Amino acid sequence: MSSPFQVGMSRELKVVSTPDDSARRFYPNLPDVFATPCLGGLMERVCAELINEHLTPGEQSVGISMNLKHSAATPLGMSIRVRTEVSSVEGRKLTFKLEAFDEVEKIGEATHERFIIQADKFNARMLEKAKQR
């Protein structure tokens, strides 16, 4: 059976940053600008959205790696646009190339890997793991 995922598939996400996206949420002595963890979250989200359109019932995806470079600061209240493109398909592992822009300039880039899972099997393993504590 062939994969519904192909190199070159792409998706964009555009959001407006809010005070909840501030780096100060993570530590008070940081600038009040769009936080790197929020950028990573948007990058993960746009990849997950692309994958989700092609999953069969019972499938989900999980992130397994991200190499992120946050190259420019963004004032809160500015729009952020994130674009992802599938760069590799290896069975259930997908690799994405991402770029992010604010209203003025490119603010980041990343590579991100996600793995397609069977939700019931994954959740059963998590329940077992939780019992071990």
DOGU-860852 format. One record per residue: residue number from 1; residue in three letters; chain; x, y, z of N, C-alpha, C in turn. Coordinates in nm, 3 decimals, always signed. Atoms other than C-alpha are relative to their C-alpha. Layout:
residues N
<site seq="NUM" type="ALA" mol="A" n_px="X" n_py="Y" n_pz="Z" ca_px="X" ca_py="Y" ca_pz="Z" c_px="X" c_py="Y" c_pz="Z"/>
...
//
This chain:
residues 133
<site seq="1" type="MET" mol="A" n_px="+0.085" n_py="-0.119" n_pz="+0.000" ca_px="+0.000" ca_py="+0.000" ca_pz="+0.000" c_px="+0.089" c_py="+0.124" c_pz="+0.000"/>
<site seq="2" type="SER" mol="A" n_px="-0.082" n_py="-0.120" n_pz="+0.009" ca_px="+0.141" ca_py="+0.340" ca_pz="-0.093" c_px="-0.043" c_py="+0.103" c_pz="+0.104"/>
<site seq="3" type="SER" mol="A" n_px="+0.025" n_py="-0.105" n_pz="-0.100" ca_px="+0.167" ca_py="+0.633" ca_pz="+0.146" c_px="-0.076" c_py="+0.115" c_pz="-0.065"/>
<site seq="4" type="PRO" mol="A" n_px="+0.066" n_py="-0.119" n_pz="+0.052" ca_px="-0.067" ca_py="+0.929" ca_pz="+0.104" c_px="+0.090" c_py="+0.123" c_pz="+0.006"/>
<site seq="5" type="PHE" mol="A" n_px="-0.091" n_py="-0.112" n_pz="-0.018" ca_px="+0.233" ca_py="+1.149" ca_pz="+0.187" c_px="+0.106" c_py="-0.001" c_pz="-0.109"/>
<site seq="6" type="GLN" mol="A" n_px="-0.097" n_py="-0.014" n_pz="+0.108" ca_px="+0.460" ca_py="+1.280" ca_pz="-0.087" c_px="+0.092" c_py="+0.118" c_pz="+0.029"/>
<site seq="7" type="VAL" mol="A" n_px="-0.094" n_py="-0.112" n_pz="-0.009" ca_px="+0.771" ca_py="+1.497" ca_pz="-0.087" c_px="-0.059" c_py="+0.117" c_pz="-0.078"/>
<site seq="8" type="GLY" mol="A" n_px="+0.051" n_py="-0.121" n_pz="+0.065" ca_px="+0.668" ca_py="+1.853" ca_pz="-0.170" c_px="-0.136" c_py="+0.045" c_pz="+0.050"/>
<site seq="9" type="MET" mol="A" n_px="+0.128" n_py="-0.043" n_pz="-0.058" ca_px="+0.330" ca_py="+1.852" ca_pz="+0.008" c_px="+0.028" c_py="+0.116" c_pz="+0.095"/>
<site seq="10" type="SER" mol="A" n_px="-0.027" n_py="-0.117" n_pz="-0.084" ca_px="+0.297" ca_py="+2.185" ca_pz="+0.189" c_px="-0.128" c_py="+0.053" c_pz="+0.064"/>
<site seq="11" type="ARG" mol="A" n_px="+0.111" n_py="-0.065" n_pz="-0.072" ca_px="+0.079" ca_py="+2.388" ca_pz="+0.422" c_px="+0.056" c_py="+0.125" c_pz="+0.067"/>
<site seq="12" type="GLU" mol="A" n_px="-0.036" n_py="-0.123" n_pz="-0.072" ca_px="+0.084" ca_py="+2.736" ca_pz="+0.576" c_px="-0.098" c_py="+0.024" c_pz="+0.113"/>
<site seq="13" type="LEU" mol="A" n_px="+0.080" n_py="-0.040" n_pz="-0.115" ca_px="-0.045" ca_py="+2.869" ca_pz="+0.904" c_px="+0.033" c_py="+0.145" c_pz="+0.028"/>
<site seq="14" type="LYS" mol="A" n_px="-0.023" n_py="-0.141" n_pz="-0.034" ca_px="-0.092" ca_py="+3.236" ca_pz="+0.990" c_px="-0.078" c_py="+0.030" c_pz="+0.128"/>
<site seq="15" type="VAL" mol="A" n_px="+0.061" n_py="-0.038" n_pz="-0.128" ca_px="-0.162" ca_py="+3.363" ca_pz="+1.343" c_px="+0.049" c_py="+0.139" c_pz="+0.038"/>
<site seq="16" type="VAL" mol="A" n_px="-0.044" n_py="-0.127" n_pz="-0.058" ca_px="-0.140" ca_py="+3.691" ca_pz="+1.530" c_px="+0.051" c_py="-0.032" c_pz="+0.141"/>
<site seq="17" type="SER" mol="A" n_px="-0.057" n_py="+0.027" n_pz="-0.132" ca_px="+0.089" ca_py="+3.675" ca_pz="+1.832" c_px="-0.074" c_py="+0.081" c_pz="+0.106"/>
<site seq="18" type="THR" mol="A" n_px="+0.074" n_py="-0.062" n_pz="-0.110" ca_px="-0.067" ca_py="+3.760" ca_pz="+2.168" c_px="+0.090" c_py="+0.006" c_pz="+0.123"/>
<site seq="19" type="PRO" mol="A" n_px="-0.079" n_py="-0.002" n_pz="-0.124" ca_px="+0.059" ca_py="+3.836" ca_pz="+2.521" c_px="+0.029" c_py="-0.140" c_pz="+0.055"/>
<site seq="20" type="ASP" mol="A" n_px="-0.025" n_py="+0.137" n_pz="-0.045" ca_px="+0.026" ca_py="+3.462" ca_pz="+2.593" c_px="+0.122" c_py="-0.063" c_pz="-0.068"/>
<site seq="21" type="ASP" mol="A" n_px="-0.115" n_py="+0.051" n_pz="+0.074" ca_px="+0.308" ca_py="+3.407" ca_pz="+2.340" c_px="+0.132" c_py="+0.061" c_pz="+0.046"/>
<site seq="22" type="SER" mol="A" n_px="-0.119" n_py="-0.070" n_pz="-0.047" ca_px="+0.558" ca_py="+3.618" ca_pz="+2.537" c_px="+0.103" c_py="-0.094" c_pz="+0.060"/>
<site seq="23" type="ALA" mol="A" n_px="-0.110" n_py="+0.075" n_pz="-0.061" ca_px="+0.896" ca_py="+3.479" ca_pz="+2.632" c_px="-0.007" c_py="+0.009" c_pz="+0.153"/>
<site seq="24" type="ARG" mol="A" n_px="+0.011" n_py="-0.017" n_pz="-0.145" ca_px="+0.818" ca_py="+3.611" ca_pz="+2.982" c_px="-0.089" c_py="-0.105" c_pz="+0.066"/>
<site seq="25" type="ARG" mol="A" n_px="+0.079" n_py="+0.112" n_pz="-0.056" ca_px="+0.570" ca_py="+3.324" ca_pz="+3.027" c_px="+0.092" c_py="-0.109" c_pz="+0.051"/>
<site seq="26" type="PHE" mol="A" n_px="-0.091" n_py="+0.109" n_pz="-0.032" ca_px="+0.872" ca_py="+3.097" ca_pz="+3.052" c_px="+0.102" c_py="+0.041" c_pz="+0.107"/>
<site seq="27" type="TYR" mol="A" n_px="-0.092" n_py="-0.052" n_pz="-0.102" ca_px="+1.096" ca_py="+3.320" ca_pz="+3.267" c_px="-0.017" c_py="+0.152" c_pz="+0.003"/>
<site seq="28" type="PRO" mol="A" n_px="+0.034" n_py="-0.142" n_pz="-0.008" ca_px="+1.028" ca_py="+3.673" ca_pz="+3.398" c_px="+0.106" c_py="+0.096" c_pz="-0.052"/>
<site seq="29" type="ASN" mol="A" n_px="-0.105" n_py="-0.092" n_pz="+0.044" ca_px="+1.366" ca_py="+3.822" ca_pz="+3.305" c_px="+0.040" c_py="-0.024" c_pz="-0.145"/>
<site seq="30" type="LEU" mol="A" n_px="-0.021" n_py="+0.012" n_pz="+0.145" ca_px="+1.325" ca_py="+3.766" ca_pz="+2.930" c_px="-0.074" c_py="+0.114" c_pz="-0.069"/>
<site seq="31" type="PRO" mol="A" n_px="+0.071" n_py="-0.107" n_pz="+0.072" ca_px="+1.220" ca_py="+4.020" ca_pz="+2.668" c_px="-0.146" c_py="-0.036" c_pz="-0.024"/>
<site seq="32" type="ASP" mol="A" n_px="+0.143" n_py="+0.018" n_pz="+0.024" ca_px="+0.848" ca_py="+4.068" ca_pz="+2.613" c_px="-0.024" c_py="-0.006" c_pz="-0.151"/>
<site seq="33" type="VAL" mol="A" n_px="+0.011" n_py="+0.022" n_pz="+0.145" ca_px="+0.859" ca_py="+3.930" ca_pz="+2.256" c_px="-0.051" c_py="-0.142" c_pz="-0.024"/>
<site seq="34" type="PHE" mol="A" n_px="+0.046" n_py="+0.133" n_pz="+0.038" ca_px="+0.733" ca_py="+3.624" ca_pz="+2.070" c_px="+0.105" c_py="-0.104" c_pz="+0.038"/>
<site seq="35" type="ALA" mol="A" n_px="-0.091" n_py="+0.098" n_pz="-0.060" ca_px="+0.888" ca_py="+3.322" ca_pz="+2.245" c_px="+0.039" c_py="-0.112" c_pz="-0.097"/>
<site seq="36" type="THR" mol="A" n_px="-0.049" n_py="+0.113" n_pz="+0.079" ca_px="+1.099" ca_py="+3.052" ca_pz="+2.083" c_px="-0.086" c_py="-0.125" c_pz="+0.019"/>
<site seq="37" type="PRO" mol="A" n_px="+0.086" n_py="+0.118" n_pz="-0.013" ca_px="+0.887" ca_py="+2.772" ca_pz="+2.239" c_px="-0.133" c_py="+0.015" c_pz="-0.074"/>
<site seq="38" type="CYS" mol="A" n_px="+0.125" n_py="-0.023" n_pz="+0.074" ca_px="+0.578" ca_py="+2.931" ca_pz="+2.081" c_px="+0.023" c_py="-0.018" c_pz="-0.150"/>
<site seq="39" type="LEU" mol="A" n_px="-0.033" n_py="+0.022" n_pz="+0.141" ca_px="+0.750" ca_py="+2.935" ca_pz="+1.743" c_px="+0.009" c_py="-0.150" c_pz="-0.028"/>
<site seq="40" type="GLY" mol="A" n_px="-0.008" n_py="+0.145" n_pz="+0.017" ca_px="+0.834" ca_py="+2.567" ca_pz="+1.785" c_px="-0.137" c_py="-0.065" c_pz="+0.001"/>
<site seq="41" type="GLY" mol="A" n_px="+0.136" n_py="+0.053" n_pz="-0.007" ca_px="+0.474" ca_py="+2.498" ca_pz="+1.880" c_px="-0.078" c_py="+0.023" c_pz="-0.128"/>
<site seq="42" type="LEU" mol="A" n_px="+0.068" n_py="-0.028" n_pz="+0.127" ca_px="+0.343" ca_py="+2.669" ca_pz="+1.567" c_px="+0.054" c_py="-0.090" c_pz="-0.111"/>
<site seq="43" type="MET" mol="A" n_px="-0.060" n_py="+0.086" n_pz="+0.101" ca_px="+0.587" ca_py="+2.470" ca_pz="+1.358" c_px="-0.052" c_py="-0.143" c_pz="+0.014"/>
<site seq="44" type="GLU" mol="A" n_px="+0.055" n_py="+0.134" n_pz="-0.021" ca_px="+0.471" ca_py="+2.145" ca_pz="+1.516" c_px="-0.146" c_py="-0.004" c_pz="-0.045"/>
<site seq="45" type="ARG" mol="A" n_px="+0.142" n_py="-0.003" n_pz="+0.035" ca_px="+0.108" ca_py="+2.247" ca_pz="+1.469" c_px="-0.024" c_py="-0.006" c_pz="-0.151"/>
<site seq="46" type="VAL" mol="A" n_px="+0.026" n_py="-0.002" n_pz="+0.144" ca_px="+0.131" ca_py="+2.322" ca_pz="+1.096" c_px="+0.035" c_py="-0.135" c_pz="-0.062"/>
<site seq="47" type="CYS" mol="A" n_px="-0.035" n_py="+0.134" n_pz="+0.049" ca_px="+0.303" ca_py="+1.986" ca_pz="+1.036" c_px="-0.109" c_py="-0.101" c_pz="+0.037"/>
<site seq="48" type="ALA" mol="A" n_px="+0.105" n_py="+0.091" n_pz="-0.046" ca_px="+0.043" ca_py="+1.800" ca_pz="+1.243" c_px="-0.129" c_py="+0.022" c_pz="-0.079"/>
<site seq="49" type="GLU" mol="A" n_px="+0.119" n_py="-0.029" n_pz="+0.079" ca_px="-0.237" ca_py="+1.977" ca_pz="+1.053" c_px="+0.012" c_py="-0.062" c_pz="-0.140"/>
<site seq="50" type="LEU" mol="A" n_px="-0.020" n_py="+0.059" n_pz="+0.132" ca_px="-0.089" ca_py="+1.868" ca_pz="+0.720" c_px="-0.018" c_py="-0.151" c_pz="+0.006"/>
<site seq="51" type="ILE" mol="A" n_px="+0.011" n_py="+0.145" n_pz="-0.015" ca_px="-0.057" ca_py="+1.508" ca_pz="+0.839" c_px="-0.145" c_py="-0.041" c_pz="+0.026"/>
<site seq="52" type="ASN" mol="A" n_px="+0.134" n_py="+0.039" n_pz="-0.045" ca_px="-0.402" ca_py="+1.500" ca_pz="+0.998" c_px="-0.099" c_py="-0.012" c_pz="-0.115"/>
<site seq="53" type="GLU" mol="A" n_px="+0.091" n_py="+0.004" n_pz="+0.116" ca_px="-0.573" ca_py="+1.562" ca_pz="+0.663" c_px="+0.005" c_py="-0.135" c_pz="-0.071"/>
<site seq="54" type="HIS" mol="A" n_px="-0.022" n_py="+0.123" n_pz="+0.076" ca_px="-0.443" ca_py="+1.224" ca_pz="+0.541" c_px="+0.001" c_py="-0.126" c_pz="+0.086"/>
<site seq="55" type="LEU" mol="A" n_px="-0.002" n_py="+0.116" n_pz="-0.089" ca_px="-0.467" ca_py="+0.995" ca_pz="+0.846" c_px="-0.128" c_py="-0.081" c_pz="-0.014"/>
<site seq="56" type="THR" mol="A" n_px="+0.118" n_py="+0.085" n_pz="-0.006" ca_px="-0.701" ca_py="+0.700" ca_pz="+0.866" c_px="-0.049" c_py="-0.004" c_pz="+0.144"/>
<site seq="57" type="PRO" mol="A" n_px="+0.051" n_py="+0.004" n_pz="-0.138" ca_px="-0.926" ca_py="+0.652" ca_pz="+1.170" c_px="+0.091" c_py="-0.083" c_pz="+0.091"/>
<site seq="58" type="GLY" mol="A" n_px="-0.085" n_py="+0.066" n_pz="-0.099" ca_px="-0.725" ca_py="+0.558" ca_pz="+1.478" c_px="+0.146" c_py="+0.039" c_pz="-0.008"/>
<site seq="59" type="GLU" mol="A" n_px="-0.139" n_py="-0.045" n_pz="+0.011" ca_px="-0.403" ca_py="+0.717" ca_pz="+1.356" c_px="+0.015" c_py="+0.141" c_pz="+0.054"/>
<site seq="60" type="GLN" mol="A" n_px="-0.041" n_py="-0.133" n_pz="-0.044" ca_px="-0.229" ca_py="+1.019" ca_pz="+1.509" c_px="+0.147" c_py="+0.015" c_pz="-0.037"/>
<site seq="61" type="SER" mol="A" n_px="-0.144" n_py="-0.016" n_pz="+0.020" ca_px="+0.118" ca_py="+1.166" ca_pz="+1.481" c_px="+0.062" c_py="+0.058" c_pz="+0.126"/>
<site seq="62" type="VAL" mol="A" n_px="-0.077" n_py="-0.054" n_pz="-0.113" ca_px="+0.385" ca_py="+1.246" ca_pz="+1.737" c_px="+0.129" c_py="+0.059" c_pz="-0.054"/>
<site seq="63" type="GLY" mol="A" n_px="-0.128" n_py="-0.058" n_pz="+0.036" ca_px="+0.686" ca_py="+1.472" ca_pz="+1.708" c_px="+0.113" c_py="-0.081" c_pz="+0.060"/>
<site seq="64" type="ILE" mol="A" n_px="-0.114" n_py="+0.075" n_pz="-0.053" ca_px="+1.019" ca_py="+1.295" ca_pz="+1.742" c_px="+0.129" c_py="+0.079" c_pz="-0.002"/>
<site seq="65" type="SER" mol="A" n_px="-0.118" n_py="-0.087" n_pz="-0.006" ca_px="+1.271" ca_py="+1.572" ca_pz="+1.671" c_px="-0.034" c_py="+0.135" c_pz="-0.063"/>
<site seq="66" type="MET" mol="A" n_px="+0.008" n_py="-0.132" n_pz="+0.063" ca_px="+1.304" ca_py="+1.941" ca_pz="+1.588" c_px="+0.134" c_py="+0.069" c_pz="+0.016"/>
<site seq="67" type="ASN" mol="A" n_px="-0.122" n_py="-0.081" n_pz="+0.000" ca_px="+1.611" ca_py="+2.142" ca_pz="+1.494" c_px="-0.043" c_py="+0.139" c_pz="-0.043"/>
<site seq="68" type="LEU" mol="A" n_px="+0.060" n_py="-0.132" n_pz="+0.020" ca_px="+1.496" ca_py="+2.503" ca_pz="+1.527" c_px="+0.102" c_py="+0.111" c_pz="+0.016"/>
<site seq="69" type="LYS" mol="A" n_px="-0.080" n_py="-0.123" n_pz="-0.011" ca_px="+1.676" ca_py="+2.829" ca_pz="+1.460" c_px="-0.097" c_py="+0.118" c_pz="+0.002"/>
<site seq="70" type="HIS" mol="A" n_px="+0.084" n_py="-0.119" n_pz="-0.014" ca_px="+1.494" ca_py="+3.140" ca_pz="+1.588" c_px="+0.092" c_py="+0.120" c_pz="-0.023"/>
<site seq="71" type="SER" mol="A" n_px="-0.103" n_py="-0.094" n_pz="+0.045" ca_px="+1.683" ca_py="+3.411" ca_pz="+1.401" c_px="-0.034" c_py="+0.148" c_pz="+0.016"/>
<site seq="72" type="ALA" mol="A" n_px="+0.036" n_py="-0.142" n_pz="-0.017" ca_px="+1.487" ca_py="+3.735" ca_pz="+1.464" c_px="-0.117" c_py="+0.011" c_pz="+0.097"/>
<site seq="73" type="ALA" mol="A" n_px="+0.107" n_py="-0.025" n_pz="-0.098" ca_px="+1.267" ca_py="+3.876" ca_pz="+1.741" c_px="-0.121" c_py="+0.061" c_pz="-0.068"/>
<site seq="74" type="THR" mol="A" n_px="+0.127" n_py="-0.052" n_pz="+0.052" ca_px="+0.901" ca_py="+3.961" ca_pz="+1.679" c_px="-0.077" c_py="+0.067" c_pz="+0.113"/>
<site seq="75" type="PRO" mol="A" n_px="+0.084" n_py="-0.065" n_pz="-0.101" ca_px="+0.699" ca_py="+4.220" ca_pz="+1.874" c_px="-0.135" c_py="-0.071" c_pz="+0.011"/>
<site seq="76" type="LEU" mol="A" n_px="+0.132" n_py="+0.058" n_pz="-0.021" ca_px="+0.380" ca_py="+4.085" ca_pz="+2.027" c_px="-0.104" c_py="+0.083" c_pz="-0.076"/>
<site seq="77" type="GLY" mol="A" n_px="+0.104" n_py="-0.066" n_pz="+0.078" ca_px="+0.071" ca_py="+4.167" ca_pz="+1.821" c_px="+0.024" c_py="-0.010" c_pz="-0.150"/>
<site seq="78" type="MET" mol="A" n_px="-0.032" n_py="+0.015" n_pz="+0.142" ca_px="+0.246" ca_py="+4.100" ca_pz="+1.489" c_px="-0.048" c_py="-0.135" c_pz="-0.050"/>
<site seq="79" type="SER" mol="A" n_px="+0.036" n_py="+0.127" n_pz="+0.063" ca_px="+0.128" ca_py="+3.831" ca_pz="+1.248" c_px="+0.124" c_py="-0.085" c_pz="-0.022"/>
<site seq="80" type="ILE" mol="A" n_px="-0.105" n_py="+0.098" n_pz="+0.023" ca_px="+0.339" ca_py="+3.518" ca_pz="+1.217" c_px="-0.053" c_py="-0.097" c_pz="-0.106"/>
<site seq="81" type="ARG" mol="A" n_px="+0.036" n_py="+0.097" n_pz="+0.104" ca_px="+0.331" ca_py="+3.297" ca_pz="+0.906" c_px="+0.104" c_py="-0.111" c_pz="-0.001"/>
<site seq="82" type="VAL" mol="A" n_px="-0.089" n_py="+0.116" n_pz="-0.001" ca_px="+0.475" ca_py="+2.946" ca_pz="+0.916" c_px="-0.037" c_py="-0.088" c_pz="-0.120"/>
<site seq="83" type="ARG" mol="A" n_px="+0.021" n_py="+0.086" n_pz="+0.116" ca_px="+0.519" ca_py="+2.732" ca_pz="+0.605" c_px="+0.080" c_py="-0.129" c_pz="+0.020"/>
<site seq="84" type="THR" mol="A" n_px="-0.067" n_py="+0.130" n_pz="-0.009" ca_px="+0.600" ca_py="+2.361" ca_pz="+0.607" c_px="-0.009" c_py="-0.071" c_pz="-0.134"/>
<site seq="85" type="GLU" mol="A" n_px="-0.002" n_py="+0.082" n_pz="+0.120" ca_px="+0.693" ca_py="+2.125" ca_pz="+0.329" c_px="+0.059" c_py="-0.136" c_pz="+0.036"/>
<site seq="86" type="VAL" mol="A" n_px="-0.053" n_py="+0.134" n_pz="-0.023" ca_px="+0.741" ca_py="+1.748" ca_pz="+0.341" c_px="+0.128" c_py="-0.014" c_pz="-0.082"/>
<site seq="87" type="SER" mol="A" n_px="-0.128" n_py="+0.016" n_pz="+0.070" ca_px="+1.107" ca_py="+1.685" ca_pz="+0.258" c_px="+0.042" c_py="-0.146" c_pz="-0.011"/>
<site seq="88" type="SER" mol="A" n_px="-0.035" n_py="+0.141" n_pz="+0.005" ca_px="+1.122" ca_py="+1.310" ca_pz="+0.322" c_px="-0.114" c_py="-0.084" c_pz="+0.056"/>
<site seq="89" type="VAL" mol="A" n_px="+0.098" n_py="+0.097" n_pz="-0.048" ca_px="+0.886" ca_py="+1.014" ca_pz="+0.362" c_px="+0.072" c_py="-0.134" c_pz="+0.010"/>
<site seq="90" type="GLU" mol="A" n_px="-0.064" n_py="+0.130" n_pz="-0.024" ca_px="+1.032" ca_py="+0.698" ca_pz="+0.519" c_px="-0.097" c_py="-0.085" c_pz="+0.080"/>
<site seq="91" type="GLY" mol="A" n_px="+0.102" n_py="+0.079" n_pz="-0.069" ca_px="+0.746" ca_py="+0.464" ca_pz="+0.599" c_px="-0.091" c_py="+0.091" c_pz="+0.080"/>
<site seq="92" type="ARG" mol="A" n_px="+0.087" n_py="-0.082" n_pz="-0.086" ca_px="+0.564" ca_py="+0.616" ca_pz="+0.897" c_px="+0.070" c_py="+0.125" c_pz="+0.054"/>
<site seq="93" type="LYS" mol="A" n_px="-0.074" n_py="-0.119" n_pz="-0.044" ca_px="+0.835" ca_py="+0.881" ca_pz="+0.958" c_px="+0.001" c_py="+0.104" c_pz="-0.112"/>
<site seq="94" type="LEU" mol="A" n_px="+0.002" n_py="-0.112" n_pz="+0.094" ca_px="+0.790" ca_py="+1.217" ca_pz="+0.787" c_px="+0.095" c_py="+0.109" c_pz="+0.049"/>
<site seq="95" type="THR" mol="A" n_px="-0.090" n_py="-0.110" n_pz="-0.032" ca_px="+1.049" ca_py="+1.494" ca_pz="+0.775" c_px="-0.051" c_py="+0.124" c_pz="-0.072"/>
<site seq="96" type="PHE" mol="A" n_px="+0.052" n_py="-0.127" n_pz="+0.051" ca_px="+0.950" ca_py="+1.858" ca_pz="+0.725" c_px="+0.108" c_py="+0.106" c_pz="+0.002"/>
<site seq="97" type="LYS" mol="A" n_px="-0.081" n_py="-0.121" n_pz="+0.003" ca_px="+1.136" ca_py="+2.173" ca_pz="+0.624" c_px="-0.097" c_py="+0.115" c_pz="+0.027"/>
<site seq="98" type="LEU" mol="A" n_px="+0.088" n_py="-0.110" n_pz="-0.039" ca_px="+0.988" ca_py="+2.485" ca_pz="+0.784" c_px="+0.071" c_py="+0.134" c_pz="-0.008"/>
<site seq="99" type="GLU" mol="A" n_px="-0.045" n_py="-0.140" n_pz="-0.007" ca_px="+1.025" ca_py="+2.862" ca_pz="+0.755" c_px="-0.109" c_py="+0.081" c_pz="+0.067"/>
<site seq="100" type="ALA" mol="A" n_px="+0.096" n_py="-0.087" n_pz="-0.068" ca_px="+0.861" ca_py="+3.133" ca_pz="+0.965" c_px="+0.036" c_py="+0.146" c_pz="-0.028"/>
<site seq="101" type="PHE" mol="A" n_px="-0.015" n_py="-0.142" n_pz="+0.032" ca_px="+0.808" ca_py="+3.502" ca_pz="+0.892" c_px="-0.094" c_py="+0.082" c_pz="+0.086"/>
<site seq="102" type="ASP" mol="A" n_px="+0.093" n_py="-0.095" n_pz="-0.057" ca_px="+0.666" ca_py="+3.797" ca_pz="+1.077" c_px="-0.036" c_py="+0.098" c_pz="-0.112"/>
<site seq="103" type="GLU" mol="A" n_px="+0.044" n_py="-0.094" n_pz="+0.102" ca_px="+0.530" ca_py="+4.103" ca_pz="+0.896" c_px="+0.117" c_py="+0.073" c_pz="-0.068"/>
<site seq="104" type="VAL" mol="A" n_px="-0.116" n_py="-0.073" n_pz="+0.050" ca_px="+0.883" ca_py="+4.234" ca_pz="+0.832" c_px="+0.106" c_py="-0.091" c_pz="-0.061"/>
<site seq="105" type="GLU" mol="A" n_px="-0.115" n_py="+0.081" n_pz="+0.042" ca_px="+1.129" ca_py="+3.947" ca_pz="+0.790" c_px="-0.016" c_py="-0.147" c_pz="+0.037"/>
<site seq="106" type="LYS" mol="A" n_px="-0.008" n_py="+0.140" n_pz="-0.039" ca_px="+1.213" ca_py="+3.580" ca_pz="+0.816" c_px="+0.048" c_py="-0.005" c_pz="+0.145"/>
<site seq="107" type="ILE" mol="A" n_px="-0.035" n_py="+0.005" n_pz="-0.142" ca_px="+1.227" ca_py="+3.490" ca_pz="+1.186" c_px="+0.050" c_py="-0.137" c_pz="+0.044"/>
<site seq="108" type="GLY" mol="A" n_px="-0.047" n_py="+0.130" n_pz="-0.043" ca_px="+1.311" ca_py="+3.122" ca_pz="+1.187" c_px="-0.012" c_py="-0.105" c_pz="-0.108"/>
<site seq="109" type="GLU" mol="A" n_px="+0.008" n_py="+0.116" n_pz="+0.088" ca_px="+1.360" ca_py="+2.790" ca_pz="+1.018" c_px="+0.026" c_py="-0.124" c_pz="+0.084"/>
<site seq="110" type="ALA" mol="A" n_px="-0.016" n_py="+0.124" n_pz="-0.076" ca_px="+1.356" ca_py="+2.429" ca_pz="+1.126" c_px="-0.013" c_py="-0.121" c_pz="-0.092"/>
<site seq="111" type="THR" mol="A" n_px="+0.037" n_py="+0.131" n_pz="+0.052" ca_px="+1.356" ca_py="+2.066" ca_pz="+1.033" c_px="-0.070" c_py="-0.071" c_pz="+0.114"/>
<site seq="112" type="HIS" mol="A" n_px="+0.083" n_py="+0.065" n_pz="-0.102" ca_px="+1.100" ca_py="+1.855" ca_pz="+1.213" c_px="-0.036" c_py="-0.138" c_pz="-0.050"/>
<site seq="113" type="GLU" mol="A" n_px="+0.040" n_py="+0.136" n_pz="+0.034" ca_px="+1.032" ca_py="+1.483" ca_pz="+1.219" c_px="-0.122" c_py="-0.040" c_pz="+0.082"/>
<site seq="114" type="ARG" mol="A" n_px="+0.119" n_py="+0.052" n_pz="-0.067" ca_px="+0.698" ca_py="+1.324" ca_pz="+1.302" c_px="-0.018" c_py="-0.146" c_pz="-0.040"/>
<site seq="115" type="PHE" mol="A" n_px="+0.022" n_py="+0.142" n_pz="+0.022" ca_px="+0.597" ca_py="+0.961" ca_pz="+1.330" c_px="-0.150" c_py="-0.027" c_pz="+0.011"/>
<site seq="116" type="ILE" mol="A" n_px="+0.141" n_py="+0.036" n_pz="-0.003" ca_px="+0.251" ca_py="+0.822" ca_pz="+1.252" c_px="-0.017" c_py="-0.122" c_pz="+0.091"/>
<site seq="117" type="ILE" mol="A" n_px="+0.023" n_py="+0.105" n_pz="-0.100" ca_px="+0.118" ca_py="+0.607" ca_pz="+1.535" c_px="-0.144" c_py="-0.051" c_pz="-0.006"/>
<site seq="118" type="GLN" mol="A" n_px="+0.135" n_py="+0.052" n_pz="-0.028" ca_px="-0.180" ca_py="+0.386" ca_pz="+1.614" c_px="-0.035" c_py="+0.048" c_pz="+0.141"/>
<site seq="119" type="ALA" mol="A" n_px="+0.032" n_py="-0.064" n_pz="-0.128" ca_px="-0.349" ca_py="+0.583" ca_pz="+1.894" c_px="-0.030" c_py="-0.100" c_pz="+0.110"/>
<site seq="120" type="ASP" mol="A" n_px="+0.036" n_py="+0.096" n_pz="-0.106" ca_px="-0.487" ca_py="+0.280" ca_pz="+2.081" c_px="+0.125" c_py="-0.068" c_pz="+0.057"/>
<site seq="121" type="LYS" mol="A" n_px="-0.123" n_py="+0.064" n_pz="-0.047" ca_px="-0.147" ca_py="+0.109" ca_pz="+2.102" c_px="+0.086" c_py="+0.099" c_pz="+0.080"/>
<site seq="122" type="PHE" mol="A" n_px="-0.078" n_py="-0.104" n_pz="-0.068" ca_px="+0.028" ca_py="+0.434" ca_pz="+2.199" c_px="-0.059" c_py="+0.029" c_pz="+0.138"/>
<site seq="123" type="ASN" mol="A" n_px="+0.067" n_py="-0.032" n_pz="-0.128" ca_px="-0.229" ca_py="+0.514" ca_pz="+2.470" c_px="+0.012" c_py="-0.115" c_pz="+0.099"/>
<site seq="124" type="ALA" mol="A" n_px="-0.017" n_py="+0.116" n_pz="-0.090" ca_px="-0.205" ca_py="+0.159" ca_pz="+2.611" c_px="+0.140" c_py="+0.001" c_pz="+0.060"/>
<site seq="125" type="ARG" mol="A" n_px="-0.137" n_py="-0.007" n_pz="-0.053" ca_px="+0.174" ca_py="+0.199" ca_pz="+2.644" c_px="+0.012" c_py="+0.112" c_pz="+0.103"/>
<site seq="126" type="MET" mol="A" n_px="-0.008" n_py="-0.111" n_pz="-0.095" ca_px="+0.128" ca_py="+0.534" ca_pz="+2.819" c_px="-0.069" c_py="-0.036" c_pz="+0.132"/>
<site seq="127" type="LEU" mol="A" n_px="+0.066" n_py="+0.044" n_pz="-0.123" ca_px="-0.118" ca_py="+0.381" ca_pz="+3.067" c_px="+0.090" c_py="-0.094" c_pz="+0.080"/>
<site seq="128" type="GLU" mol="A" n_px="-0.093" n_py="+0.090" n_pz="-0.067" ca_px="+0.134" ca_py="+0.107" ca_pz="+3.145" c_px="+0.116" c_py="+0.078" c_pz="+0.062"/>
<site seq="129" type="LYS" mol="A" n_px="-0.111" n_py="-0.081" n_pz="-0.052" ca_px="+0.412" ca_py="+0.361" ca_pz="+3.187" c_px="-0.044" c_py="+0.078" c_pz="+0.125"/>
<site seq="130" type="ALA" mol="A" n_px="+0.050" n_py="-0.077" n_pz="-0.113" ca_px="+0.198" ca_py="+0.571" ca_pz="+3.422" c_px="-0.012" c_py="-0.086" c_pz="+0.125"/>
<site seq="131" type="LYS" mol="A" n_px="+0.013" n_py="+0.093" n_pz="-0.114" ca_px="+0.144" ca_py="+0.264" ca_pz="+3.643" c_px="+0.135" c_py="-0.027" c_pz="+0.065"/>
<site seq="132" type="GLN" mol="A" n_px="-0.134" n_py="+0.031" n_pz="-0.050" ca_px="+0.522" ca_py="+0.232" ca_pz="+3.689" c_px="+0.055" c_py="+0.104" c_pz="+0.097"/>
<site seq="133" type="ARG" mol="A" n_px="-0.056" n_py="-0.101" n_pz="-0.091" ca_px="+0.563" ca_py="+0.547" ca_pz="+3.894" c_px="-0.040" c_py="-0.020" c_pz="+0.140"/>
//
